[in-house]
Amino acid sequence: MGNLAQVVILAGDGDTPALTDIAGVPLLGRQLAMIARSTLRDVLVLSGSAAITRYCGDGAARGLAVRVAPGVEPGVAEAETMVVLPGDVLLDVDLDHLLDHHRRQGADATLLLRPSDRPAEADLVDRAEDGRVRGLHPPPHVGDFHNQAWPGPYVVERRALAGGDLSGRALVDRLLRAGHPVQSYLSPEYVRPIASAGDLDRARTEVAAGLPDRLSLRQPQPAVFLDRDGVLNVERGSVNTVAALDLIPGAAPALARLNRAGFRTPVVTNQAAVARGLCTLETLDAIHARLETGLAAQHAYVDRIYFCPHHPDPALPGGVPSLLVRCECRKPKPGMVRAATADLNIDIAHSWMVGDSSSDMGLARACGMGGILVRDGHGGRDGKSPAQPHVVVDDLADAVRFILDVWPGLSAHLDGLAAGIGPGDVVLVGGLARAGKSLLAQCLSLRLGQRGHRALVLGLDSWLKSHDQRGAGVLGRYDLAAAGQALAAVANRGTAITPPRYDVLTQTSHPGREDVVLGPDDILIVEGVPALTQPAWRVLATRRLYVATDEAGRRARFHAEYRRRGWSDDRIESTYQDRLRDERPIVLASKGYADAETSLDGLLD
């Protein structure tokens, strides 16, 4: 029977590119080091180069059995299954996982696929939903395509070979023509063909930045989950045709930044238009091909697209009966995130959800990851979930700037604040309006969660009175009595409260929809302008924080927020001056009751 499995490296007869230096290690050496991390030990290097023979030796130093032989024939009969690696590919792949997938599928061959940042130069694969390879398409590519590129590695059974032929594309073409079962293995791992000087420069840069390790399946990696409509493409109510899909300007370059930083980038999108009968699965697939083509044109890609085609109303007129069901994949249910986590080995606690709807934020909360709401699209005004975002930004580009540029410094700052907060604590966060209290409180709760604590945030703006019911001054704008009763009740642990909802656009208060209950060890964070002004609240608190800020920056944020609400500049400035007179003295006086003063100034730039 021979060996069960063997790695075959097609190194060629020349010394390059197999011996090309990549950050001090030849490309071939990096492939051998990757093999040594697997359970595979038998390696055949096909090359007539004396330099390659000298470099490989017998492999014992790496714990491998390596043999170098010219041509193809000598090694074909040595193994039942061969994992074939082109010698001009830099990669860091879990070979055991690839081989296990191949064996479970029972195919004659399995192609390793991954999204490419330059698919116009790659062989793209037409892949069925079950992973079966239907066709192989070399460049140039015409029309829309799914960005599922084959960079060269594959697994093949000896029974499928004819005459010892291991020459990649020709072999696959022959197998497909003969009707042999060829499967695919879609991976997020690092694979970079070195076909040009530009490829080599990119590979060296990416290795120096640690990208291959960050894309590895060996350990969980953080992801940025992306809603589709309103985040990547323009929100149109429902995108039911290919022609209706337009990318949001700036979305692809922002996504490319995430790709280069090593974040997993799965899309999770509700597509109830399929259940409504407004869009077929075939049309939806074509829409997603158009999306991937548009992103690829700007060197960006998503790892996978997960969609929910269901609608929960079984009596929906005109609906597709089989899809009118309550499911676990419709956001804010976590089904799509769970599937992505299993497929891509995702570190959920350090991941983010970027979306334009409250259901996206509900999904983030349900899964325990950071929620970033973009003002594009629905901007959170859909009202499907009471869940609050951790961060609010304008668009995906701003979300990526926050994740990559702001969060590292901000999280370190939050660690200093979190060091004095423990299970069961009550934290008050006070300060002037637009000082950054909400952002600090929400991100502090997220950071505490990453440290293993459950923290809930109560925003005192929930108890803002409707505009026509307000009293005098800053404290007259709040129903402080109701807020105090709710705070005292929830701080008793086990007692449910239902905070009201305040609509900032209409300036009206409405009954709440979500109960808040604290467990024995849960941390409660109460944030708002009057948080430090009430003696009874200060007695309940174990930590009191005051958020200070530069007045010029606060004024700019005040103006920006109320412009978004549709106010005129004159009305905004008049209101700002009124707040300086009635709010500033009271809030500044409350600073004296804080245990610590903090600021986000300089951290958000």
N, C-alpha and C positions, 0 to 999 in steps of 0.2 A: 504493500500500500504506500510506502514512502512516508515522508514527513507529512503531518497534517496541514501545516501552514508554513509559509516561507515569505519573507519580504524580498522582492526583486527590485533593485534600483537600476534604472536605465541610464547609466552615467555617460555613455557614448565613448568614442575613441580618443577625443581630445581631452586636454587637462582642464579646460574651461567649458561650461560654467561650474562643473562639479567642484573644482578646487578654488573657485572665486571666494575671496575673503569677505565675510560678513561680520563686521565688528570683531575681528580677530580670530574668527573660526571659519574654516572653509564650509561652503554650502553642504558638501557631502558629510562633513563632520557633524553638522547640525542635524542632518537626517539620521545619522547613526545614533546620536545622543537621544533623539526622539524615540527611535526604535528601542533603545535600551530602557526607556521608561515604561515600555509595554511588557507583556508576557512573552512576546515573540522573540526568538533567539537565533533563528536560522536566517542568514542574510546572503543573498547572491547579488553581487554587483557586476552588471554586464558592461564590460569596458575592455578595450585593448590597450589602455594607457598604462605604461610602466609607472608613471608618477602616482596614478590612482592606486595601483597595486601596492606600491610602497606605503602610501598613506594609510590604507585600510589595515594592512597586516592581516592577522588572523582574527581580529576582533576581540581577543581575550581580555584586553585592557578595559573594554567596555562591557564585559560579560556576555559577548555575542560570539557566534560562530560565523565568521565572514569568509566568503570565498569570492575571488575576482576571476571572471572568465570572459573571453571575447565572444561576441555574437549572442544569439538567443538559444540555440539548441541545447547547450550543456546543462542548463538549469531547469528546463521545463518539466522533466520527468521526476524531479526531486520532491515535489509536494502536491498534495491533492488540491490545495487552495493557495493562491498567490496574491499577496498585497503588493501591487505594482506602483512604484514611485518614479516619476520622471526625474532625472538628475538635475534639471534646471528649475526646480520648484522649491522655494523656501516655505516650510510649513511646520506647524506645531499642532498635531492632531492626535486624539486618543485612538490609537490603532486598535486597541482591544474593543472599544465601543463600535468602531467601524466594522470590524470582523464579526462581532456578535450580531449586529444588525443584518449583515449579509447572510449569515447562516440562518437567522430566524426567517428571513424572507424566502430562502430556498431558491434563489436565482442563480443563473449561470454566471452573471457578472453584476457588480454593483459599482456605480459611479459616485465618487464623492463630489457633491455640489455645494456651492456657497454663493451668496450674493457677491457681486463684483463692483468695485468702484469704477471700473472701466469695462463694462460689458460689451461695448462696441468692438473691443479687441478680442473677445473671448468666445469660446464655443458655448452656445446656450442650449439648454435641454428642454424639450417639450415633455413635461412630466404629468402623468395622470394623478388624480386625487389619491390613489392608493400607493403612489410612489413609483409606479411602473414607468420606465422610459419609453416614450413613443417615437422620439426622433431626436436627432443631433443636428444643430444648425451652426455651422461655422460663419464667421463674419464674411461679408457685410450683412447686417440685419435690416430688414425692411419692415416697417409698421411697428405695432406695439408688441411687447414681449414681457414675460415674467423674467425677472433678473435671477435666474438660476443657472449659474455658469459652472462648467466643468473645467477646472484648472489642470486636469491631467491624472491625479491619483485614482486608482480603481482596484477592485478585488475581482479575481476571475478564477473559475474552477478549471482544472486541467482538462476535464471532459469537454469543455467548450472550445479548446484551442485546436487549431488546424495547422499542422506543420510547425508547431512551436512559435506561432506568430504572436508577439506581445506588443506590436506597434499600435498603441492606443486607439486613435480615431478609426484606422482601417479595421481593427478588430471589432470595435463596437458597431461600425457600419455593417460588417459581415454578420454579426450576431443578430442585429435587428432585421436584416433582410431575410435571414433564415428562420426567423420567428423564435429565437431563443429568448427566454425570460431575462430581461435586463432591468435591474432595480436601481433606485437612487437613494443616496444617503445625504440629506440636506443638513449641513453643519454650519454653525456660526464661527468655527475656529479659523485660525490664521492660515491662509494659503496664498502665496504670492508667486506666480510664475515669473521667472527672470528672463524676459525675452528682449530687453532693450536696456540701454544705459539709464533711461528714466526709471525703469522697474528696479534696477539695482540701487539707484539713489533712494527711491522710496523705501525699499527693503531695509537698507542700512539705517535710515531715519527711524523707521518703525521699530526695528530691533533695539536701537538706542533708547527709544521711548518706552520700551517694555510692552509694546502692543501684542506680540504673540502670546505672552504669558497672560495678559488681561483677557484675551479672547478664548483662552483654554477652557475645555470642559472638565479639566481635572478638579477644579473647585468652583463653587457657586460664584457667579459674577453679577454685579448690579445691572439693572436694565432701566431704560426710560420707555415705559409703555406709552404709546401714542394713540389718541383717538384719531379718526380719519378726517371727517368733515369738520371744518372750522379750525383744524390744526395743520394738516398737510395740504388740503384742498379747500376751495371756497365753499362755505356752507350755503346751500341753495334750498333748504327745506328737505329735499330728498334728491340725491344724484342717481337717476335711474337710467341714464344713457351714457355712453362713452363721451359723446360730445359735450355733456354737461359738466365734465370734470375739468377744473382748472386749478393748477397749483397756486397756493398762496405765495406771492413774491417773498423771497427770503427763507422759505421753509426748507428747500433742498440744501442750501449752504449751511443752515443750522443743523440739519440732520447729518450732513457730512462731518461737522465738528464732533458730533456724538460718535460717529463711526470711527473717526481717527483717535478718539479718546478711549475706545474699547468698551463702550456701553453696548449691551444688547439693545436692539431696537424693534420690539414686536409691536405691530398695530393691533388694537382690540376695538372693534367697531360693531355697534348694533345696526343691522340692516334689515329692519322689519318690512321694508318695501318688498322683499321677496315673499314674505308671508302674506302681505296685502295683495299680491298678484300684480304689482306694479313693475316688477323687475325679475327676470329669470336668473337662475344660478349661472347660466352661461353668460348672460349679459353682465352680471356682477363680476365674473371672472375676467371678462374683457375690460371692464372698468379698472380693475386692479392691475391688469397688464398695462393699461395706459398710465396709471399712477406710477408703477415701477419704471416704466420707460422715461417718464418725465423727470423722476428723481435721478435716474441713471445718467441722463444727459448732463447733470450737474455733479456727477461723481458721488452721488449719495445712494444709500440703499436702506431698506428695512429688512430685518432678519426673517420675519414671517408676518403674514396677515391672517389674523383670526377674526372671524365674523360670526355674529349670531343672526340667523335668518328668521327667527321666531317672533311671534306676537302672542301675548298672554290671553287675548280675548277669543274664546272658542266660537263666538257667534259673530265675528267680524264679517260684515257683508263683503262679498267678493274675494274673501281670503282663501288661501290654500289650506284645506283642512288639516293636512298632516303637519303643517307648521304652526297652527294656532294652538300652542301649548305653553304651559308654564315650564320654563327650563331653568337650568343652572348657569347658562352662558349669557343671558341678557343682562347687560350692566344695569344696576350695580351688583348683580350676582357675580361671584368670583370665578365662574367656570373657565372663561377664556384665559384669565391670568394663571389659573392652576395648570391648564394645558401648556401654556408657554413656559411656565416654571419647570415642568417636567421635561419638555423638549429641549430647553436651552440652558438648564441648570442655573437658575436665576437666584440671586441673593435678594429676596423680597425686602428685607428690613432696610436695605440701603438702595432701594429702587425708587423710581418716581413714576407717577401717572400724570401725563399732560393732556388736558382735555378742555373743552369749552362748555361742558354741561355739568349740572349738579349730580347727575348719575355717574359721571366720571369721578367726581370727588367722593361720592358714596362708595365707589369701587376702591378708591385709594384707601379710604378709612377701613373698609371691610377687610382689606388685605394687609393692612399695617404698613403702608408705604407713604411717601410724601405725595401730596396732591398739589399740582400747579394748575390753576385755572387761567386760561387765556381769555382776553376780552374779545378776540376774534370770534366769529360764529355766534353761538347763543350767549356767550359771556356769562354763563351760569344762571341765566334768566328763565330756564326751562321749567323750574319748579318741581322737578321729578323727585328730588331728594333734599332733605334738610342738611345734608353734610356740608361742612365748611371746608374751603381749601386751606392749605398751609400757606400758600403764596398766590398772589394775583399779579399777572403780567399782561403785556399787550398781545404777545404772539409767541410762536415757537422760538423765534430767534432770541427773544428776551428770556424765555424759559431755559434755553440752553446756556445763555450767559449766566443765569442764576446758578444752574447746576455746576457748571465748569469753573466759573470765575468768582462767584460770590460764596457758594456754600462751603468750600474748604476753609476759608477764613472765618465765616460766620459760625460754622459748627465748632471750630476751636474756641471761639468766644463764648458760645453757649455751654461748652464743657466747663468753663470756669464758673458759670452760673449754676449749672446742674450739680456741681460738686457739693454744694451745700443743701441739696434737696433730696429727700428720701421718701420711702413709702409712707402713705397716709398724710403727707404734708399738704397744706393749703398755701398757695402762693398768690399774692396780690401784685398786679402789674399796673401802675398808674403813670400818668403823664399827660401832657397837652395833646389835643387832637392833632393827628398827622405827625406824631413823633415816632411812630413805628411800633406802638404797643402791640397791635394785633399780630403783626408779622413776628415780633419777638416771641410772643406767647405761643403762637401756633408752631413756630420752628423749635421753640424750647420743648414743647410737648413731643414733637417728632424726635428730637435728639434724646430725650428721656426714654422714649420708646425703643430707640436703637440701643440704649444702655440697659434694656430689660425691664423698664418701669412702664406702667400704663398711666398716661396723663390725659386728663380731659380739660378742655378750655371752655369757660363760660364767658361770653362777651357781654359786657354790660349794655352795649348798644341794643341788645334784644329788648331792654326795658325802656328804650326811648319812647316817649309819648307821641301820639299823633300831633301834627303841627298845631292843630286848632285847640289842643287840650293842654298846652304847655304853660308852666308858670314862669316866673321871672328868673333870669340868670341861668348859669350852666346847670345848677342842681335842679332847677325847675323843669328842665327838659327831660329828666329821668323820673320814672316811677320808682323812687328809691325805697319806698316801703315794701312794694312787691318784690323788688330785687333782694332786699334784705331778708325777707321771709323765705324766699327760694334758696338763698345762699345758706341760711341757717339750717333749712331742712335737708338740703343735699349734703351738707357737711356732717350731718348725723350718720351718714352711711346707711345704705339700704332703702332710703326714702326717695321715691321718684318725684322729680319735678318736670314741668313742661314749659320751658322758656317761650315767651311770645316771639313772634317774628316781626321785625321792623323793615318795611320796604323803603329803601333810601330814595327811590325815584319818586314815589308818591308821598313820602313822609307820613306814612300811616302805619299804625300798629295792628297786628293781626294775631289771632290765637295760634299757639305753637302746635307742632305736629310730632315732635320727637321727645320721648322721655329721656331724662338724664338720671342715672343712678350710679352712685359711687360704691365700689367694692372697698373692703377694709384697707387694702394697700394702695388703692388708686390715689394719684396725685391730682389735686384740683388747682387749676390756674384760672384766676379771675382777672380779666383785663378790661380796662376802660378808663375814661377820663376821671370819673369819681371814685376809682377803686381805693385810693388811700385817704379819702375824705371822711369816711364814716367810722366812728370809734368802734362800733359793734363788729364791723368787718375786720378791723385791725386786730381785735382780740382773737378772732378765729384763725388768723393767719399765722403760719410758722415762718414765712419768708415774705418780705415786702420789698418790691423793686420799683424804682422810679426811672423812667426812660426819658433822658434829656436829649435835646437836639438843637442844632443851629437854627435860629429863627428864620434866616433867609431861605434855607432849604425847606423848612416847615411851610412857609408862606407859598413857595413854589408848588409843593405837593398839594396844599389846600386848593390852590387855583386849578391845578390839573384835575383833581378829583371832581370839583364842581363843574368844570367845563364838560367832563364826561357825562354829568347829569343834565346837561343842557342849559345851565345858567349863563347869563351874560356876565362879562368881565366886571361891569359896574356893580352888579348885584353881589358877585363873589367878593369883591374888595370891600364893599360895605359890610357884608356879613363877617369877613375876616376881622375888620376893625372892631365890630361889635364884640366878637369873641375875645379879642385882646383885652377889652375892658371888663367883660363879665366872667371870663373863664380863667384868664392867666393868673390873676392874684390868688384865687382860691386854690388852683391846682399847684402853683408854685409853693404855696404855704403847706400843702400836703406832702411835699418832698421831705420835710423834716421828719416825717414818720417812717421813712423808708430805711431798710437795713443797708441797702446798697443802691448806688446810682449807676446806671449803665447807659450806653448809647449805641445806636447803629450807624452813626455818622462815620463815613469812610469805609464801612464794611460792605456797602451796597453798590459802590462805584464800579 
